[in-house]
Amino acid sequence: MLGLLDFNGRHRSIYGRHVATFGVMTVKNARHKGVASSLIHYFFEMAKSQNYKKVTIQVLGSNPSALELYKRLGFYEEARLKKEFFINGKYIDDYCFAYYLDDDLL
């Protein structure tokens, strides 16, 4: 196994049922080889088939590779929670990204 992606609905409310959130992870020797991008593109198709219109993910600011990946894939930065985490003696921002599966929402 080179990587995995899991997802579910972001909100319990019926009013937010159009939004999915996900997490993705790859093994170290598979990074920067397109594995995460492939998983995410496949996920987009699955999410569309389940009537999701928007996809979100939260990314630690201490992960510049992930930040770049989501920007490259067309995600929008919707929010940045400054100094949200304290890890190894440093405050880290938490980024909230979104990708719109339905162009009418843009």
N, C-alpha and C positions, 0 to 999 in steps of 0.2 A: 504494500500500500504506500502510495506517495503522498496522499493528502486526503482530507475529508472536509466536507461542508455540511453543516446542519442549519435548518431554518424552521421558523414557525411564525405565527401571527404575532405582531408586535403588541396589539391591544386586545383586551377581552371584550371591550365594548363593541356592539354592532356598528357603531359609527366609525370605527377604525379598522374594520375587517379588510380593508383594501391595502393594508400596509403589512409587509413581512420584514422580519429582521433575520440576520444570519451571522454565522461565524465560520471562518475558514482557517485551515491550518495545513501546512505541508511539512514533510520531514526535511531536515536540514539539507541533505544532498540533492533535494528536488527544487530548492528555492531558485528563483530567477531563471526558470526553465519553462515557464508557461503553464505549470500545473494549476496554480491558483486561478489564473485567468480562465483556463478551460473549465474548471469547476464552477466559477462564477457565471460564465456564459451559459453553461448547461442549466444552472440554477435559475437564471433569468427565464429560460423557456419553461421550466417546471412551474415557476411562480406565475407566469402569464396563464398557463393552462389551468391554474387554480384561482384565476380571477384577481390576483394581486395586481395593483396598479403602481405601487411604490415599494421600494426596497431600502432599508436603512441598515447601517452598521456603525458601531462606535469603535474608534481606533485611538490607541494611546499615542500621544505626541512623541514618545520615546521610540517609536517604530517608524522611522522615516521611509523604509522600503514599502511598508503597507500604505502609508499616506500617499506615496507616489503612485503605487498600483491603482488605488481607487480614483485618483485624479486622472490617470491615463485611461482608465476604463470609462470615464465620463460621469463619475459621481460628482455631486455638488456638495460642497461644505455648507451645511445648514447651521451649524453651531459649533462653538468652541467653549468648553467649560474650563476656564483657567484654573490651574493648580488644583485640579480635581482629585488627584491621587498623590500620595507621598510614598515614593519607592526608592529604596536604597539611599536615603538621605536627600532626595531631590523631589521637588514638586513637579508633577507632570500634568500637562493639559490633556483633556479628553475631547476628541473631535467627533462630531456627529455628521456622517455623510449620508446622502440619499441618491438613489438612482430611480428615475421615473420610467416605468414600463409603458405608461400611457402618455403619449405626447400631449394630449389634451390637458394634462395637469401642469404642464410647464408654463 
